Amino acid sequence: MPGAERPRLGERGVLAISACTAYIRCMQYTIRKLPARLDKLIRKRAKEEGKSLNAVAVEALMEAFGLRGSVEAHRDLGGLAGSWVEDAAVDEALAAQRRIDDEMWR
């Protein structure tokens, strides 16, 4: 109706809408009844490439829809693991931070 006022949502309404939006954005897919040949190929590729079944399936779907190379950026720190470089100055600073001042604890 033109000119009709919309009802106020209140805190609960806003929360409900936010929760619904978050649910839809974070929704997961469940794919059922994969043909045995496809299942076998996905599992084989995952094992060969050291990837999860999900990663291989997402890559295949991206490619099928012409989105090759558009994979989302990783959101973890895996690239930093094992990259620590020994540095005497850093070791000294960390040692100073770990010293306990007995006078402060009395």
TORRO-394227 format. One line per field, with one value per residue: residue number from 1; residue in one letter; x, y, z of N, C-alpha, C, O, CB in turn. Coordinates in pm, whole numbers. Atoms other than C-alpha are relative to their C-alpha. Glycine has a CB too. Layout:
<nodes>
nr <- (NUM  ...)
rest <- (A  ...)
nc1 <- (X  ...)
nc2 <- (Y  ...)
nc3 <- (Z  ...)
cac1 <- (X  ...)
cac2 <- (Y  ...)
cac3 <- (Z  ...)
cc1 <- (X  ...)
cc2 <- (Y  ...)
cc3 <- (Z  ...)
oc1 <- (X  ...)
oc2 <- (Y  ...)
oc3 <- (Z  ...)
cbc1 <- (X  ...)
cbc2 <- (Y  ...)
cbc3 <- (Z  ...)
</nodes>
This chain:
<nodes>
nr <- (1  2  3  4  5  6  7  8  9  10  11  12  13  14  15  16  17  18  19  20  21  22  23  24  25  26  27  28  29  30  31  32  33  34  35  36  37  38  39  40  41  42  43  44  45  46  47  48  49  50  51  52  53  54  55  56  57  58  59  60  61  62  63  64  65  66  67  68  69  70  71  72  73  74  75  76  77  78  79  80  81  82  83  84  85  86  87  88  89  90  91  92  93  94  95  96  97  98  99  100  101  102  103  104  105  106)
rest <- (M  P  G  A  E  R  P  R  L  G  E  R  G  V  L  A  I  S  A  C  T  A  Y  I  R  C  M  Q  Y  T  I  R  K  L  P  A  R  L  D  K  L  I  R  K  R  A  K  E  E  G  K  S  L  N  A  V  A  V  E  A  L  M  E  A  F  G  L  R  G  S  V  E  A  H  R  D  L  G  G  L  A  G  S  W  V  E  D  A  A  V  D  E  A  L  A  A  Q  R  R  I  D  D  E  M  W  R)
nc1 <- (83  -79  15  16  -123  -50  -7  -135  -49  -49  -127  17  19  -128  -82  50  -39  -146  -28  42  -99  -123  24  2  -136  -89  65  -82  68  -18  27  36  12  -103  -26  -119  -118  -38  -51  -132  -92  -22  -85  -133  -67  -28  -115  -118  -39  -9  105  124  104  69  -82  3  135  18  -79  67  119  -45  -44  118  76  -86  -56  -137  -91  71  18  -14  -127  -2  17  -77  -139  -81  -118  -101  -51  -135  -75  -73  -143  -69  -50  -50  68  135  -15  -34  122  94  -53  26  144  30  -60  96  -53  47  44  138  92  3)
nc2 <- (-117  -123  -87  75  11  136  28  -4  134  17  73  141  8  -28  117  111  -26  18  143  62  -38  73  141  18  -21  106  129  101  90  144  58  141  90  -17  124  69  -39  -135  13  61  -98  -106  56  24  -129  -53  74  -34  -139  -27  -97  57  26  -126  -88  52  -21  -144  -33  56  -80  -131  19  32  -122  -100  -89  48  -104  -96  60  -97  -1  79  -80  57  -45  114  -43  -49  112  42  -109  -74  -17  -31  -137  -19  -116  43  92  -81  -73  97  40  -111  1  119  -14  -32  -92  51  -112  -37  105  10)
nc3 <- (0  2  -115  -125  -78  -25  -144  -58  -28  -137  -11  38  145  63  -28  82  138  5  -12  126  101  -30  31  145  50  -50  27  63  92  -12  132  -17  115  101  72  -52  79  -42  -135  10  58  -99  -105  57  15  -134  -54  80  -22  -143  -33  -53  99  20  84  138  53  25  119  118  26  48  139  81  20  62  -101  -28  -46  -85  -132  -108  -73  -124  -120  -110  -6  42  72  -94  -78  35  64  -101  24  -125  -6  -136  -60  -37  -113  -116  -38  -57  -129  -92  -31  -81  -132  -106  -99  -129  -85  36  -42  -147)
cac1 <- (0  150  214  164  417  636  616  915  1131  1275  1588  1452  1348  1683  1860  1640  1712  2087  2085  1899  2144  2442  2286  2231  2583  2743  2515  2687  2598  2544  2573  2402  2403  2734  2787  3045  3280  3277  3328  3626  3784  3738  3892  4180  4259  4236  4482  4722  4721  4712  4388  4056  3758  3590  3882  3886  3509  3510  3791  3602  3282  3469  3624  3291  3134  3424  3560  3904  4159  3896  3938  3897  4207  4306  4215  4478  4840  4965  5208  5386  5434  5800  5916  6074  6426  6662  6750  6966  6798  6453  6569  6713  6390  6180  6410  6372  5991  6001  6209  6010  6070  6049  6010  5688  5534  5588)
cac2 <- (0  334  559  278  271  -34  -207  -151  -458  -396  -568  -921  -857  -708  -1000  -1250  -1087  -1078  -1443  -1540  -1349  -1508  -1853  -1810  -1675  -1956  -2233  -2554  -2784  -3154  -3334  -3670  -3961  -3890  -4143  -4401  -4304  -3939  -4027  -4243  -3967  -3701  -3927  -4019  -3655  -3554  -3826  -3745  -3372  -3405  -3206  -3255  -3394  -3057  -2865  -3091  -3070  -2688  -2660  -2887  -2685  -2356  -2489  -2626  -2282  -2101  -1955  -2114  -1910  -1729  -1936  -1736  -1638  -1864  -1739  -1919  -1863  -2185  -1993  -1863  -2202  -2296  -1953  -1840  -1705  -1708  -1354  -1281  -942  -1099  -1378  -1118  -913  -1223  -1330  -983  -1012  -1351  -1232  -1222  -928  -1084  -742  -678  -1003  -939)
cac3 <- (0  -99  197  449  729  763  1100  1327  1367  1710  1838  1794  1436  1343  1511  1325  990  1066  1168  851  632  807  771  399  339  542  414  316  32  58  -272  -277  -517  -689  -965  -856  -1142  -1036  -671  -763  -975  -706  -444  -674  -754  -388  -292  -577  -505  -127  -107  66  -122  -73  -227  -534  -575  -545  -801  -1042  -1002  -1048  -1368  -1492  -1454  -1618  -1299  -1318  -1127  -919  -606  -286  -91  196  538  738  830  669  450  758  923  930  813  1141  1096  1393  1502  1807  1867  1869  2101  2338  2336  2403  2687  2845  2825  2996  3293  3615  3845  4191  4357  4164  4290  4662)
cc1 <- (88  -28  -17  134  39  4  145  41  39  127  -13  -13  130  93  -41  42  151  36  -34  101  129  -16  8  141  94  -53  96  -87  25  -37  -19  3  101  17  133  127  51  61  144  103  31  94  143  77  37  123  128  52  11  -100  -120  -97  -73  78  -4  -136  -25  78  -68  -124  38  39  -121  -83  85  63  141  89  -65  -21  27  136  -12  -12  74  143  95  128  111  63  139  86  83  149  64  57  38  -72  -140  7  28  -124  -101  46  -27  -148  -35  59  -106  70  -58  -53  -145  -102  -5  -111)
cc2 <- (124  83  -74  -10  -147  -23  5  -142  -20  -84  -145  -18  22  -119  -119  16  -21  -147  -73  29  -77  -147  -26  15  -114  -139  -95  -84  -144  -57  -149  -72  31  -132  -60  41  137  -2  -54  100  113  -49  -22  132  59  -67  39  140  37  104  -70  -27  130  92  -44  24  147  41  -49  81  138  -10  -25  125  115  98  -42  118  102  -52  105  -13  -83  94  -61  51  -111  39  49  -114  -40  109  81  1  38  142  27  115  -36  -93  76  75  -94  -46  109  2  -113  8  42  91  -40  111  38  -99  -16  81)
cc3 <- (0  122  132  71  16  150  48  39  145  -1  -46  -151  -75  19  -87  -146  -16  4  -130  -109  20  -35  -150  -56  38  -30  -72  -93  41  -135  19  -134  -111  -74  48  -76  42  139  -2  -53  97  108  -49  -11  136  59  -73  31  147  47  60  -115  -32  -93  -146  -63  -32  -125  -127  -35  -54  -148  -91  -31  -55  96  40  39  91  141  107  68  126  119  118  -8  -41  -72  90  81  -50  -60  99  -33  133  -6  145  70  45  119  129  51  64  138  105  41  94  141  101  101  134  90  -30  54  151  58)
oc1 <- (171  -143  -15  238  -45  34  237  -39  18  171  75  42  161  162  44  83  195  124  39  139  187  76  70  181  186  6  172  -208  129  -150  68  -3  66  20  227  232  172  163  231  215  146  188  240  194  146  209  231  173  46  -70  -133  -84  -105  21  -16  -144  -84  26  -72  -151  -28  2  -128  -148  43  96  187  88  1  -109  119  196  -119  34  30  179  213  229  227  172  160  193  146  207  20  115  -48  -101  -185  -73  -25  -148  -166  -36  -61  -179  -130  26  -188  179  -175  -146  -220  -220  -66  -128)
oc2 <- (140  99  -11  -30  -235  69  -33  -220  -128  -133  -195  -112  -50  -160  -190  -80  -80  -192  -162  -61  -129  -208  -123  -64  -146  -238  -54  -97  -177  -41  -220  -11  34  -238  14  57  158  62  -4  106  156  21  2  140  114  -1  62  163  150  184  -193  30  156  151  40  63  179  113  22  106  189  76  29  132  230  211  -12  222  198  -5  186  -121  -89  208  -50  125  -110  -30  58  -97  -60  81  180  -101  132  182  24  105  7  -80  42  80  -57  -61  78  32  -103  -73  130  59  -13  89  77  -65  -111  84)
oc3 <- (89  164  238  8  34  226  -25  90  201  -105  -116  -208  -170  -75  -139  -210  -115  -70  -173  -185  -75  -89  -194  -142  -37  13  -159  -75  96  -182  68  -241  -229  -10  76  -14  55  163  69  -2  106  147  23  29  151  118  -10  37  181  135  53  -223  -148  -184  -236  -179  -136  -209  -227  -153  -145  -228  -202  -135  -54  58  151  -26  132  213  94  71  188  116  232  -100  -4  -61  49  136  -170  -114  61  -69  198  -107  234  189  151  212  235  171  163  228  219  156  171  227  74  149  164  168  60  68  201  179)
cbc1 <- (-95  -29  -115  -58  -16  141  -63  5  117  -107  50  -123  -103  64  -9  -154  -39  68  -77  -140  27  38  -137  -96  55  21  -126  69  46  -89  117  -139  -140  135  3  -19  -33  -122  -90  -6  -60  -134  -58  -13  -90  -122  -24  -32  -100  138  -41  -64  -100  -24  145  35  -105  47  141  -37  -83  121  100  -87  -64  -77  -89  59  60  -133  94  -112  43  131  -149  -4  34  -80  -36  -62  -96  -7  -95  -23  29  114  -108  150  -5  -70  113  113  -61  -16  152  39  -82  51  117  -55  -34  114  91  -14  39  131)
cbc2 <- (0  80  90  -141  67  -22  -138  96  -31  -65  5  -59  102  129  -38  -9  143  74  -61  50  152  14  -45  102  131  16  21  -88  25  -62  30  -14  7  45  25  -152  2  93  -92  -124  59  47  -132  -67  98  -21  -152  -10  91  45  81  95  -108  69  2  -150  -51  83  -62  -148  14  51  -117  -103  43  76  3  -74  69  35  -123  -17  145  -84  14  -154  48  -89  108  102  -121  -113  92  -60  108  -102  103  27  117  -70  -100  100  69  -122  -29  135  -13  -125  103  -129  150  -74  123  10  -130  44)
cbc3 <- (120  -126  -20  -28  138  -64  33  124  -87  89  143  69  -46  57  148  10  -43  116  117  -41  5  149  54  -67  53  149  -84  105  -145  118  -101  65  -56  64  -154  -9  -151  -4  84  -92  -128  62  51  -140  -76  93  -11  -148  -67  35  -125  105  52  134  50  -3  101  123  11  25  128  83  -11  73  129  -100  123  -124  -118  -62  19  103  34  11  34  -3  140  -88  -96  95  -7  -94  -72  139  -110  28  -52  -3  -98  -120  -28  -34  -122  -93  -10  -65  -129  -70  -2  69  -36  72  -20  -153  -63  61)
</nodes>
